[in-house]
Amino acid sequence: MTEQAELRKDLRGLIDRICADYPDAYWREVDEARRYPEEFVDALTGTGCLGALVPEEYGGLGLGLGDASVLLEGINANGGNAGPVHAQLYTMGSVLRHGSDEQKRRYLPKIASGELRLQAFGVTEPTAGTDTTSIRTTARRTDDGYVVNGQKVFISRVQHSDLMLLLARTTPREEVARKSEGLSLFLLDLREVKGVELRPLRTMVNHETNEVFLNDVHIPADALIGEEGKGFRYVLDGMNAERILIAAECIGDGRWFVERASRYASEREVFGRPIGRNQGVQFPIARAHVHVESADLMRWKAADLFDAGQPCGAEANMAKLLAADASWEAADVALQTHGGYGFTAEYDIERKFRETRLYQVAPISTNLILSYVGEHVLGMPRSF
């Protein structure tokens, strides 16, 4: 076994041990109360897992994205929900690659230790959706920094985050040659700024998501990440990481559904025989397993390219699509296998069913991924 394989085996074992203290009943209670799993997040923080991608020189574990993806996969494979912690990992792509030395010195050690949380990613807007270049939030230059005005939506866990990555337009769209230009990325310290208003949105899954209103928010000049106007490119690093990590979460979900369905089909007897003896029950579970494991291969291809610093937009998007489809198929099969019991809270299928359904839509819909592949991989005309 290679050193990397040993590391990933150890990481899986670590997550399994942590999750053993937070069984189905814990996640059921958190979901029902619609609260943040503080106890679980604190346990992860104590192991250094949330500083997985932070370089060792700043007190982190210095792992690659592929290694970190094992952590999120493991949480979901144990029946938990990695959503409350995943942003702290995928936002690292933008900060580590484009943040200043001062920003890294100021924030990374505290992120690694758990003293600070970076869980909020402010990109999506009500009128723009996934058309990121059409965002209307502006950051106007002043003598000592910027003044931000605008609105974001579906921004999760802001209440539990000290820092937020924010994308805003610093040059009007009509004044740039390409619509992806003139966007800038900022690292906001939410403890110090004023004018940020949150309005919680109740959604199908417990992600504590919000509308965020930014009203004359004054931020210092050193909140800017990289160069002004280049933020869209910086965000793409975060988005590719996000897609790969979400794919890993879907793989974890898919394996959880397949395991639960297989176990129930082997134990549940109807007409004096296990229902899993019936090919009509057995074959859909087996097919879901095949698709989950196949999607996992693309997840690893994308993660390896990302960690090697190679272009991975196509692979990251395809990994997310395949994994999201596989987990949703496995969820449907698990629900069907459990029959009426699948709809009851005590079996946890319905909770995970709702959670994994999200990834057909977020962080990017499967149709937009197909559009990306059609245009940028296959060279067909732009469809929108």
C-alpha angles and dihedrals in degrees: 000000000000123000090251092050089050090051093051091047089053091048091052090050091050093052091046090054093048093046091051087071091052106051130174093284091059094053091043090056093046090050094047093048090042091224136141114264094238095163093053093045090050090051091052091046091053091059093051092245094130089056091051095123096038109106117252091244087067094045098266132122093256094221128160123247091257091055091048091050088063089064094056093042089053094051092055094040087058092054097261130118118249092190095096092061109026097089091066087063103041095045088061090077091070097038099046096044100040109016119109123253088249092053090050093048092047100046114016099070091051092045089051093050093045094244088118129034124209101191104132126087112184108198113106119086132189096244098037105041108171091348089096096175089063096062115135102203107116134202111201117201117241133177093272104024138310140312113219126204128172147075134272129190137200090026105156131207097006088141089060098043130087094193135038133193108223130191116204138162113254096173121042113254092238090058098056128080093224124032091229089063125085095043118122133195122221135187106219123199100216091196092065107035127083130207099052111130123188127204113185118226119210108224138174092263129048100250098127091233125181151189107241121206118196112200115183091322109184113212128177122253091246090064087079114105113217119324125350112256095021097086097110091062090048092051090054089065088056092044094052089050090047093053092050093047092046088051088055091050089051090050088053091049092047093052091048092052093046092049093048093046093047092048094047093046089053095048104035113089124198123170088008098300138082110269089226089070087071112088090215087066100032101048098056090052091049091048091050089052091052092051094048092051092046091052089051090064091060090046090058094045090054093045092050092051092048093050090048090055091244127139107274107162094119094044094045091051094045091048091053093048095047094045094045091050092047094049092047091050090049091048092053091047092049092050092048092047092053093047113190092354089062089069094055120095094228093068092052093218094112092050094051089040089061093044097052093044087069092071094067084069108024144097081001129351120250091239092059089051090054089050090051092050092046093053107030101031103030098031097233123150118284108268099205 
